[in-house]
Amino acid sequence: MQFPSILTLGALSLVLAACQTPQQAVQSKENLLTAAGFTLQPANSPARVAAMKKLPPNKFVHQTSGGTVVYVYADPVDCQCVYFGNQAAWSNYRAAVFAKQLADEQQMTAMMNQNAFDFGPWGPGFW
C-alpha cells in the first residue's frame, strides 16, 4: 500500500518548501527566467512603470504581436522590471521548472530513505 508513503512525501514537500526563504524563491525564479532566455527590462521611466502596473504582478501573460507570441512576466516588487520571452524561452523555462521539481523530489526521496523508520519484524508496509 502506497498511501502512507505518498502522505509522507507530501508532508516533506511542504516542509522543504517552507525552508526556502521568500528571497531565495525570488532569486531562483529570476535565475530560471534569465537562463531560459527571458530578457529583463527595468521599469525605469514613468511610461514603463505605468505599463508594468497594468500587468498582473508575478504572473505570466502571453500576448500575440504580429503573429509572434510574447510571454511577459511583471515583477513590480523585487526588481521593478518586466521579463520578456518568446516561445523558445517559455519552453526552456517550463523545462527548467520541471527539472528543478524533479531534482527536489529526488532530494526528498533520498532524505526519506536516510531517515527510514525501522519497523522491526513488521516491515515497512505493515499498515
C-alpha positions in Angstrom: 0.0 0.0 0.0 1.5 3.3 -1.1 -0.9 5.7 0.7 1.3 6.4 3.8 4.4 7.0 1.8 2.6 9.4 -0.5 1.4 11.4 2.6 4.9 11.4 4.0 6.3 12.6 0.7 3.7 15.4 0.5 4.4 16.5 4.1 8.1 16.6 3.4 7.5 18.7 0.3 5.7 21.2 2.4 8.4 21.2 5.0 11.2 21.7 2.4 9.2 24.4 0.6 8.8 26.2 3.9 12.6 26.1 4.5 13.1 28.3 1.4 13.1 32.0 2.2 11.0 34.3 0.0 14.2 35.9 -1.2 15.6 32.6 -2.3 12.4 31.8 -4.2 12.5 35.1 -6.0 16.2 34.7 -6.8 15.5 31.2 -8.1 12.7 32.4 -10.3 14.8 35.3 -11.7 17.7 32.9 -12.4 15.4 30.4 -14.2 13.8 33.2 -16.3 17.2 34.6 -17.3 18.7 31.2 -18.0 15.7 30.2 -20.1 16.2 33.2 -22.4 13.9 35.9 -21.0 15.2 39.4 -21.1 14.8 41.8 -18.2 13.6 45.3 -18.9 13.7 47.7 -16.0 10.7 49.9 -15.3 12.9 52.9 -15.3 10.6 55.5 -16.7 7.1 56.7 -15.9 5.7 55.2 -19.0 7.3 51.8 -18.3 6.1 51.9 -14.6 2.6 52.6 -15.8 2.7 49.8 -18.4 4.1 47.4 -15.8 1.3 48.3 -13.4 -1.3 47.2 -16.0 0.1 43.7 -15.9 -0.8 41.2 -13.2 2.1 41.0 -10.8 4.2 37.8 -10.7 2.1 36.1 -13.3 2.8 35.1 -16.9 0.8 36.7 -19.6 1.1 35.9 -23.3 0.4 38.3 -26.0 0.5 37.9 -29.8 2.2 40.6 -31.7 2.4 40.3 -35.5 1.8 36.6 -35.3 4.6 36.1 -32.7 3.7 35.0 -29.2 5.5 37.1 -26.5 5.5 35.9 -22.9 5.6 38.7 -20.3 6.3 38.4 -16.5 6.0 41.6 -14.4 7.8 41.8 -11.1 6.9 45.1 -9.6 8.2 44.4 -6.1 11.6 42.7 -6.2 13.2 44.0 -9.4 10.7 46.6 -10.6 11.1 45.1 -14.0 9.3 43.1 -16.7 10.7 39.9 -18.3 10.0 39.3 -22.0 10.4 36.0 -23.8 9.5 34.2 -26.9 8.1 30.6 -27.4 11.6 29.1 -27.0 12.2 31.0 -23.8 8.9 29.8 -22.4 9.6 26.2 -23.3 13.0 26.4 -21.8 11.6 27.9 -18.6 8.9 25.2 -18.3 11.5 22.5 -18.8 13.8 24.1 -16.2 10.9 24.3 -13.7 10.1 20.6 -14.3 13.8 19.6 -13.9 14.0 21.6 -10.6 10.9 20.0 -9.3 12.2 16.5 -10.2 15.5 17.2 -8.5 13.7 18.5 -5.4 11.6 15.3 -5.3 14.7 13.1 -5.7 16.4 15.0 -2.9 13.3 14.5 -0.7 13.2 10.8 -1.5 16.9 10.5 -0.6 16.2 12.2 2.7 13.3 10.0 3.4 15.4 6.9 2.7 18.1 8.1 5.0 15.5 8.7 7.8 13.6 5.5 7.2 12.0 4.0 10.3 12.8 0.5 11.3 9.5 -1.3 11.8 11.3 -4.4 13.1 9.6 -7.7 12.4 6.5 -6.0 10.8 8.5 -4.4 8.0 7.8 -1.0 6.4 4.4 -1.8 5.0 2.7 -3.3 8.0 -0.2 -0.9 7.9 
